[in-house]
Amino acid sequence: MKFLRYGEMGAEKPGVLDGEGRLRDLSGVVEDLAGDVLADLPQVDPENLPLVEGDPRIGAPVGGVGKFMCIGLNYSDHAAEAGMDLPKEPILFMKATSAICGPNDTVRLPRGSEKSDWEVELAVVIGKPAKYVSEAEALDHVAGYCVANDVSERAFQTERGGQWTKGKSPDTFGPLGPWLVTPDEAGDPQNLGLWLDVNGERRQTGSTKAMVFGVAEVISYLSQMMTLQPGDVIATGTPPGVGMGMTPPVYLRDGDVMELGVEGLGAQRTPVVADS
C-alpha cells in the first residue's frame, strides 16, 4: 500500500492512495503515521475511506521522526565519481530532523550558501524496534520505503571543520516522500532505479543494485550500535551525478527546480530559493 500524510506543515493527517491513485483520508483509523502505528500499518480497503477533495499539500510520509540517519559513499559508482576508496564499513552521519519537509516543499538555500547540492536516495522507515538484529531479520523491521533528497551544502560539509552534519542539516534539506510504500508493494530494495533532474536536465541515474552495503546489512549494522525505533529514517546513499562531481562543479541556485524519484515510490518536485 501507499501511505502518505497531507495538510499544512505540523498539522498533517494520515492518508492512503486508492487503486486509482486518489487520496483517501485515514484519520478515522489512525491518528498519524508515526510511532507504534508503523509497526502494524492498518490493513484497509481505501474505497471505504472518505475521498479527499482538492489538491492539498503533501507532507513527509512519516511523523515523529526520532533519528534521521544517512549512509555516505554507499554506491560504488558514486565513490568512483568522488575519487574515494570504497568504505570498509558503512559511513554514518546524522541529518537534523528539523531538515525534514514534504516532497514538493520549497528548498531554501541558507545564508552564505555557495555549494548546495542534490542527492536522490532510497530511504528506509523503521517500523519495529531493532536491536542486535541479523541481516536475515533486518527487513522484518521495515515499515516501508520512500524517496529522499539528501540536499547538502558542500562548503558547510567539508570546509567549515567538524562533521558532515553541518552541511546536511539546514532547514528544508531533507525532503521525504511523497509516499510510504509498504515492503510488499515496493519489492526488492536492491533492484530499484533512481533518477534526478535539475531544470529538466538529467543529473543522476542509478540503481540500488550498486549499493556497497545493502538495506538489510545497513539496518543490521546500525542496530549493533543503537536501537532503531519506529519512525527512524535511514537514507541509504546516492548514485553518481551530484553537482560536486561535475567538471566544473555545478551547484543549486535561486530559481532552480529539482525533480527526482525512485522506481515505484513516487516523485518529488522541489523549487529552490535563496533564504532571505
ABEGO torsion letter per residue (X at the ends): XBBBBBEBBGABBBBBBBAAGBBBBAAAABABBBEAAAABBBBBBAAABBBBBEBBBBBBABBGBABBBBBBGABAAAAAAAGBBBBABBBBBBBBAAABBBAABBBBBBBGBAABBBBBBBBBBBABBBBGBBAAAAAAABAEBBBBBBBBBAAAAAAAEEBAAAAAABBGABBBOABBBBAAAAEBAAABBBBBBBGGBBABBBBAAABABBAAAAAAAAAAABBBBBGBBBBAEBBBGBAAABOBBBBBBBGBBBBBBBBGAEBBBBBBBBBX
